[in-house]
Amino acid sequence: MQTSLEAKEEQVSRLSPQEISLTKNDQGEIKMEVRGTVFSNVEIFRPFPLNDELTTMVAFRDAGTKQEIGILPNYEELDPVSRQIVAEELDTFYFIPKIKRIYHIGEEFGVLTWQVETDRGSHTFEVRGRYNLRRYSKWRLIIKDVDGNRYEIPNLNELDKHSRSLLEAHM
């Protein structure tokens, strides 16, 4: 019996690194040549589900039509220029500051105001309701703010005692 994920993989073309060439123009658009076909504006993303085992798998789609071009199992096998383009796009698309310390969490009318230290500096943001705090493993937490930005606590055990106690009071 075939799962829906297996059926989806069969429908999307599996790409090999030897048949792909990527370039980026001055406007930031990515051009992709694959099997003799050129796509002038390509989006690069990670296929779902997002997890640690799939960090090197990427998918490509035409930015205009949103039609999937294919899936590449390991982008690290691409030529150096193409590999760098993919890495930069993923860093931009999946920008998620990592919370290192929680200074304060206040609550008013169901809105939590967080004051935190991230790997990108100090920041204050608001979260509507506890349903925007999602565990992705026993220790990993993703927080989505009212503007749709995401923040990550990669390992709850690595937070200091004060940060953990603030977090536990609001989960």
Disulfide bonds with the S-S distance in Angstrom:
none
